[in-house]
Amino acid sequence: MDLKEQKINDFLETLSSSSPTPGGGSVSAIIGAVSSALVSMVANLTVGKEKYKDSWAKMEDVLQEVTSLRNEFLALADSDIEAFNGFMSALRLPKETDMEKKLRAEAMEEASKKATLVPLQIVETCEKVSRLSLETAKFGNKMAATDAAIGAILANAAAKSASYNVLINLPNIKDVSFVENAKSRLQTALKNVEIISAQAVEKVNEIL
């Protein structure tokens, strides 16, 4: 499924249906992409404005990075669907013989890892966007400062949302080292997103 090619209404219709995909993970990625787009808008509204000439180079760098992140979010939205479908395929594997049980268990372990890593990447990508939202809040066009704040808030919301898709999959994974590493990465990224997003909002409140 190529979500970026769908119209918004078509996406919402599918989302609201009984189909399990797209689900919360894909939605988190889409919200991350929306956050990225808002950060881009603020940067675009800064570059070329004489009043903010000292910030042009910085905002051009922001634009290059945040555009890449927006595309990454859209790819992750599709990857989340693929990960879920992979897990369901593993779940449906036969389990009559000992060999079948072994192969099914191995397939489910790998599918669970993928279903964990995709939303974890969403959370970590949200951290990157939150940092860019802070940059635009500090150095961007003050007339668009509220958009920088909203971008930061959405990045934080998307990260928190995606974290639940990480947490729900971890109990299915027997690889202790993988689980501990995923938990550590998740906690670090979530904490950073929250702190940085709050800094961006605080900066915008000072402007207002």
C-alpha positions as CSV (number, residue, x, y, z in Angstrom):
1,M,0.0,0.0,0.0
2,D,1.4,3.4,-1.0
3,L,-0.2,5.7,1.4
4,K,1.4,8.9,0.0
5,E,-0.6,8.3,-3.2
6,Q,-3.9,8.2,-1.5
7,K,-6.3,11.1,-1.1
8,I,-6.9,12.2,2.5
9,N,-10.6,11.2,2.4
10,D,-9.7,7.8,0.9
11,F,-7.1,7.2,3.6
12,L,-9.6,8.2,6.4
13,E,-12.3,5.9,4.9
14,T,-9.9,2.9,5.0
15,L,-8.7,3.9,8.4
16,S,-12.2,4.0,9.8
17,S,-13.1,0.6,8.3
18,S,-12.8,-2.8,9.9
19,S,-9.5,-3.4,8.1
20,P,-6.7,-3.7,10.6
21,T,-4.4,-1.7,8.3
22,P,-3.6,1.1,8.2
23,G,-3.6,1.4,12.0
24,G,-2.1,3.4,14.8
25,G,1.5,3.0,13.6
26,S,0.8,4.3,10.2
27,V,-1.2,7.2,11.6
28,S,1.7,8.1,13.9
29,A,4.0,8.2,10.9
30,I,1.5,10.4,9.0
31,I,1.3,12.8,11.9
32,G,5.1,12.9,11.9
33,A,5.0,13.8,8.2
34,V,2.5,16.6,8.9
35,S,4.8,17.9,11.7
36,S,7.6,17.9,9.2
37,A,5.5,19.8,6.6
38,L,4.7,22.5,9.1
39,V,8.4,22.9,10.0
40,S,9.1,23.2,6.2
41,M,6.5,25.9,5.9
42,V,8.0,28.0,8.6
43,A,11.4,27.6,7.0
44,N,10.1,28.5,3.6
45,L,8.4,31.6,5.0
46,T,11.7,32.7,6.4
47,V,14.1,32.2,3.5
48,G,13.9,35.2,1.2
49,K,12.5,37.6,3.8
50,E,15.1,40.4,4.2
51,K,14.2,40.8,7.8
52,Y,15.5,37.2,8.5
53,K,18.5,37.3,6.2
54,D,20.8,36.1,8.9
55,S,18.7,32.9,9.2
56,W,18.5,32.0,5.6
57,A,21.4,29.6,5.5
58,K,20.1,27.9,8.7
59,M,16.6,27.6,7.4
60,E,17.8,26.2,4.1
61,D,19.6,23.5,6.0
62,V,16.4,22.8,8.0
63,L,14.5,22.6,4.7
64,Q,16.8,20.0,3.2
65,E,16.7,17.8,6.3
66,V,13.1,18.1,7.2
67,T,12.0,17.3,3.6
68,S,14.0,14.1,3.8
69,L,12.4,13.3,7.2
70,R,8.9,13.8,5.7
71,N,9.6,11.3,3.0
72,E,11.0,8.9,5.6
73,F,7.8,9.2,7.6
74,L,5.7,8.3,4.6
75,A,7.9,5.3,3.9
76,L,7.6,4.2,7.5
77,A,3.8,4.5,7.3
78,D,3.8,1.8,4.6
79,S,6.5,-0.2,6.4
80,D,4.2,-0.4,9.4
81,I,1.5,-2.0,7.3
82,E,4.0,-4.4,5.8
83,A,5.3,-5.3,9.3
84,F,1.7,-6.1,10.6
85,N,1.0,-8.2,7.5
86,G,4.2,-10.1,8.0
87,F,3.3,-10.8,11.6
88,M,-0.2,-12.1,10.6
89,S,1.4,-14.3,7.9
90,A,3.7,-15.8,10.5
91,L,0.8,-16.3,12.9
92,R,-1.0,-18.3,10.2
93,L,1.8,-20.7,9.6
94,P,1.1,-24.4,10.3
95,K,2.0,-25.8,13.7
96,E,1.1,-29.5,13.5
97,T,4.6,-31.0,13.7
98,D,7.6,-30.1,15.9
99,M,9.4,-28.7,12.8
100,E,6.4,-26.6,11.8
101,K,6.2,-25.3,15.4
102,K,9.9,-24.4,15.3
103,L,9.7,-22.6,12.0
104,R,6.5,-20.8,13.0
105,A,8.1,-19.6,16.3
106,E,11.2,-18.3,14.4
107,A,9.0,-16.5,11.8
108,M,7.0,-14.9,14.6
109,E,10.1,-13.8,16.4
110,E,11.4,-12.1,13.3
111,A,8.1,-10.6,12.4
112,S,7.7,-9.2,16.0
113,K,11.1,-7.6,15.8
114,K,10.2,-5.9,12.6
115,A,6.8,-4.8,14.0
116,T,8.8,-3.3,16.9
117,L,11.6,-1.6,14.9
118,V,9.3,0.3,12.5
119,P,7.4,2.3,15.2
120,L,10.7,2.7,17.1
121,Q,12.1,4.4,14.0
122,I,9.0,6.6,13.9
123,V,9.7,7.7,17.5
124,E,13.4,8.4,16.7
125,T,12.5,10.3,13.5
126,C,10.1,12.4,15.6
127,E,13.0,13.4,17.8
128,K,14.8,14.7,14.7
129,V,11.8,16.7,13.6
130,S,11.4,18.2,17.1
131,R,14.9,19.5,17.0
132,L,14.2,21.2,13.7
133,S,10.9,22.6,15.0
134,L,13.0,24.2,17.8
135,E,15.3,25.7,15.2
136,T,12.4,27.3,13.3
137,A,10.9,28.5,16.6
138,K,14.2,30.2,17.5
139,F,15.2,31.6,14.1
140,G,12.2,31.4,11.8
141,N,9.7,34.0,10.7
142,K,7.9,35.1,13.9
143,M,4.7,35.5,11.9
144,A,4.7,31.7,11.5
145,A,5.9,30.9,15.0
146,T,2.7,29.2,16.1
147,D,3.2,26.8,13.2
148,A,6.6,25.9,14.6
149,A,4.9,25.2,18.0
150,I,2.2,23.1,16.4
151,G,4.9,21.1,14.5
152,A,6.6,20.5,17.8
153,I,3.4,19.4,19.6
154,L,2.6,17.0,16.7
155,A,6.1,15.5,16.7
156,N,5.7,14.8,20.4
157,A,2.2,13.3,19.9
158,A,3.3,11.2,17.1
159,A,6.2,9.9,19.1
160,K,4.0,9.0,22.1
161,S,1.5,7.3,19.8
162,A,4.1,5.2,18.0
163,S,5.6,4.1,21.3
164,Y,2.5,2.1,22.1
165,N,3.2,0.0,19.0
166,V,6.7,-0.7,20.3
167,L,5.4,-1.7,23.7
168,I,2.7,-4.0,22.5
169,N,5.1,-6.1,20.4
170,L,7.9,-6.4,23.0
171,P,6.2,-9.2,25.0
172,N,6.2,-11.4,21.9
173,I,10.0,-11.3,21.6
174,K,12.2,-13.8,23.3
175,D,15.5,-12.1,22.4
176,V,16.2,-10.4,25.7
177,S,19.1,-8.3,24.3
178,F,16.8,-7.0,21.5
179,V,14.1,-6.1,24.0
180,E,16.4,-4.3,26.4
181,N,18.0,-2.3,23.5
182,A,14.6,-1.4,22.1
183,K,13.3,-0.2,25.5
184,S,16.4,1.9,26.1
185,R,16.2,3.5,22.6
186,L,12.5,4.2,23.1
187,Q,12.9,5.8,26.5
188,T,15.7,8.0,25.3
189,A,13.9,9.2,22.2
190,L,10.6,9.8,24.0
191,K,12.3,11.8,26.7
192,N,14.3,13.9,24.2
193,V,11.2,14.6,22.0
194,E,9.2,15.7,25.0
195,I,12.0,18.0,26.3
196,I,12.8,19.5,22.9
197,S,9.2,20.0,21.9
198,A,8.5,21.8,25.2
199,Q,11.5,24.1,24.5
200,A,10.0,25.0,21.1
201,V,6.6,25.7,22.6
202,E,8.2,27.8,25.3
203,K,10.1,29.8,22.8
204,V,7.0,30.5,20.8
205,N,5.1,31.5,23.9
206,E,7.8,34.1,24.5
207,I,7.3,35.4,21.0
208,L,3.5,35.7,21.6
